[in-house]
Amino acid sequence: MAKDHGSQIKNDEQYEELRDKGMSKEKAARIANDSDSGEKGGKADKYENRSKEELYQKAKEVGIEGRSDMSKEELIEALRENR
């Protein structure tokens, strides 16, 4: 059971987990008080659903070398390895 950290901390359990991982009190409080912090991402289209040009632009954005010679499948693989 999480301690009650008072009204200044909205999610006491998350706050304690973050502190146990070594985060500062300020950073843990900021995250625990963010109502969206527990939600997962995943809003972007899957790589397979993107065009080769979109994948190329993403590869360019993250600095993948040799992208101009890559197939769509190779771009997907390179982007996944780059995470």
N, C-alpha and C positions, 0 to 999 in steps of 0.2 A: 504494500500500500504506500502510495506516494505521500510525502509530507505536504502539509498545507503551507505554501510559501506566501500566503496573503493574497489580497486582491490584485496586486501588481503582476502576478504570474497567472496567466489564464489556463495553462496546461501543465500542472505540477509534475505529472508523470514524465512527460516529454522533457521538461526542464531538468529533472534529475538524471535521466538517461544521457542527456547532452553533457551535463557536468561530469558524470562518471566517465565519459569519453575524453575528458580533458578540456572542454571548452570553457572559456571565461564566463563569469556570471552574466556579463552584459550580452555576450553573443547568444548564450543559452536562453536568456530571457527574451531577446529579440525574436528568436526562432519560435520559442514556445508561445509567444503572444501573437504570432502571425497565423491567422485563421486558415491560410492556404498551405501551411508548411507540411501538413501530413498527407497532402494529396500527391499522387504520382503524376509524372509528366505524361509523355506519350501523345501529345497533341499533334505532332507532325506526321505527315504521311510516311508510310513505310518506304524504304528505299526502293523496293521492287515496284511500287506504284508510281515512282517518279520517272520522268524522261531522262534519257542519257545526258541531255544538256543541263537539266537541273542538278544531276549528280556531278557533272563536270564543274559547275559553278560552286557547288558545296565543297568539292575537293580543292578547288582553287582557293576558296575562302579559308580552309584549314591548312593549306600549304602542302598538299600531297604532290610529291615529285613524280614526273612521268605520266601525269594524268591524261595528256593529249593523245597518248598511244594506247590508252586502256579501253577495253570493251565495257559495256554497261555492267556486266557481272564483276569485272575486275575493279571498277570504280566502287561498287557496293562493298566488295571485300576490303578494299583499301580504307574506305570510310569507317567500316566496322572495326578494323584494327587500330584506327587512329583515335578511337574514343578515349 
